[in-house]
Amino acid sequence: MRMDPLVLSRLQFAWVIGWHFLLPAFTVGLASFIAVLEGLHLVTGREIYFRISTFWIKIFAVSFGMGVVSGIVMPFQIGTNWSRFSDAAADVVAPLLAYEGLTAFFLEAAFLGVLLFGRKLVPPWAHFVAALMVAAGTLFSTFWILSTNSWMQTPSGYEIVDGRFVPKDWVQIVFSPSFPYRLAHTVDAVYITTSFVVVGVAASYLRRGRFVEEARTMLSITLWLLTVLVPLQFLLGDAHGLNTLEHQPAKLAAIEAIWDTHSRVELNLFAIPDEAAETNRFDLAIPDLGSLILTHDPNGTVRGLKDWPADQRPSPVIVPFFGFRIMVGIAVVMLGVVAASLWLRWRGELFDARWFLWCCTLASPLGFVAVLAGWATTEVGRQPWTVYGLLRTADSVSPSLTGFDVAVSLAGYCLVYLVMFPAGLVMMTRIIRRGLAEEATEPEPIESGRPALPVRALPSTEARRRP
Amino acid sequence: MSQPVIDLVPAWTLVLGVGVFFYVLLDGFDLGVGILYGFAPDRDSRNLVMNSIAPIWDGNETWLVLGGLALMGAFPLAFAIIIPAVYFPIAIMLLALIFRGVAFEFRYRDAEHRTFWDHAFNYGSAIGAFAQGVVLGAFIQGFQTDGRHFAGGSFDCLTPFTLLTGLALVFGYSLLGAGWLVLKTEGALQDWARALGRRSFAGVLIGIAAVSLWTPLMAPQIAERWFSWPHIVILAPVPIVTALVAYWEWRSLDSRSEAAPFLGAICLFVMSYLGIAISLWPMIVPYKFTLWQAASSPSTQAFLLVGTVFLLPIILMYTGWSYWVFRGKVRGDFGYH
């Protein structure tokens, strides 16, 4: 079999961005969580927030470092493997990515050093500002990267001159039609993902009776947060779906595996889409519900995949179809966890019901699965285009690459990522196992070079406030 | 674009030139520290060496992203031709930078594999630096193009010349790293840094000489640029000043001055960078496309320039602040680990 540089380049891009996505999915939320904890500590002076924050900063350090190095890979992928896309679309896309660098990366990088290493070198308020800036940086980054992605999904504000995209209206480019929905949906998703990790860690401490006070605080705060975020995600997801129906109907048809355009569309709960025969096998469907969900009208008409020539349909249909079902299925489970937490809270058993604590621990990685499933849904659903409806993926790949070139580089990326990501996971698990009492077991750190001022040498504000 | 616009290409040339140079200097010294790390005598000194850059390396590496994206935004044709042409050096550099980047945390967290992560940091830094040198060499060497695309093969960038520039940059970064360590350490460790600085300096000197002789022989345009009349007179100060800076750097590595070796190394980089810029001007895809031919639309350049002009000074300010927080000699952990 001849190795196809296009297929391999797509695989390589999926591989490096899929792994990378797991990190911002966690660190964007965690940065905000740390900023809130640092703020609470600064305002209330309660030592418990300091301990929780210090603990999560350690985990943040590992995951953020991995996010940075796997993120640097991304812009270069666009150049090495997708040079024709770069040539055609850079005038529009590159400034958005560059603004991500200018507004987010430098902010994160500069203040991360202070957040991680500067606790004793700067006053407490400055440390809080550093945490705030890191959190702001991660959100700015989310803004620009999703703006870029949204423009590629629903391009607007451009004109085409000599086969290249040239900007016409920057507001329309930055705020393309799908952007507000995608941004809200994704930010909520990553906050939920982080919250479930925090809930899971807190629950496993409670099950073992370790760090009970801190674990209760963590569990309680994040479950309240999830009580808002998870139901909100259903509303945001629905709005995003309506937007997709309007701007990317072929993607929606693939998500629902609808082949023929009709009204009173059924909702396929399960099916095996058969692209050759243009039909579904083994389908299990609820009549009319599809139209009701997709168009908010039981008589609504939804276009089927057969409306588009075969070479303009997302393929394989099975990926958006199941990706979407995995994502929504997980959301339903999450809603169940939130409902159970409210019931237990009302009965005053939130911290004691072992079955619930087990559920929380088991649910902790669910956000990552949902985020990846949603990403696969939207990205495969966008095919066969890089710029939707205008530039084909096949016309975006670098013409100079051979299958051998990409196979070699892909093998390299596979090897390195399969060392780095499991290693990072092991390290984070180790930090979690050691828990919040780690300070006591480690040698007292030495101050940095210059003689520290006595006030700054104190371990925390609490110690200073105590007369 | 219909409306008459100001030519922003000179401004973007400046921004890109300065941005890339900042990357070379900043990540240059911390990659150099990573290269020298492998020669550190014991674990305590390795800890110190690594801690001297732990809080700042991430910001330094960010300039790489900015450089890449500024090239893509301001000169997309150059991005679309050059980056696929250096496919493997870029891939190898990225993988090397991954290993070295995670080593900062992993080395500390994963005590039983510390030796592995020590190597990851050391070799990651060296290989990353070498790959960047190969990219530089390939850039000077020029690219085969067909219309708006790179038309050569992915291994064209591996030639004796690019291997030479790869090695030269490894020595160059080591010299910067040694200068940084002289600044940030004291006592025996500082003497060690000075000794390694002298060896790196010898490598740098050979590298600069070899590249300076090789390029005019390889590219007649470059020979013409430097040796034709009256260029030979106008440009004569460049090699003369470079030689003076080299002499100063050599002296300061031997003196007791703590800042001079780092400053001297920076000046050597300034002169080399200037030399390359003079050789290639006004090409951005050497010998094929000029900066003006590769430029993006005026609207793109204007939109991005407004934000850059506003944000870069702010970035420099808070980056400066974070360096200020960690000023002085590094003695032990910073209190986070």
Interface residues (C-beta under 8 A of the other chain):
Chain A: I57 A61 V62 G65 M66 V68 V69 S70 G71 I72 V73 P75 F76 I78 G79 T80 N81 S83 R84 S86 D87 A90 D91 V92 A94 P95 L97 A98 Y99 G101 L102 T103 F105 F106 L107 E108 A109 A110 F111 L112 G113 V114 L116 F117 G118 R119 K120 L121 V122 M133 V166 P167 K168 W170 S398 P399 S400 L401 T402 D405 V408 S409 G412 Y413 V416 M420 A423 G424 V426 M427 R430 I431 E442 P445 I446 E447 S448 G449 R450
Chain B: M1 A54 P55 I56 D58 G59 E61 T62 L64 V65 L66 G68 L69 A70 M72 G73 P76 L77 F79 A80 I81 I82 I83 P84 A85 Y87 F88 I90 A91 I92 L94 L95 L97 I98 F99 G101 V102 F104 E105 F106 R109 D110 R148 H149 F150 A151 G152 G153 S154 S296 S297 S299 T300 F303 L304 G307 T308 L311 L312 I315 Y318 T319 W321 S322 V325 F326 R327 G328 K329 V330 R331 G332 D333 F334 G335 Y336 H337
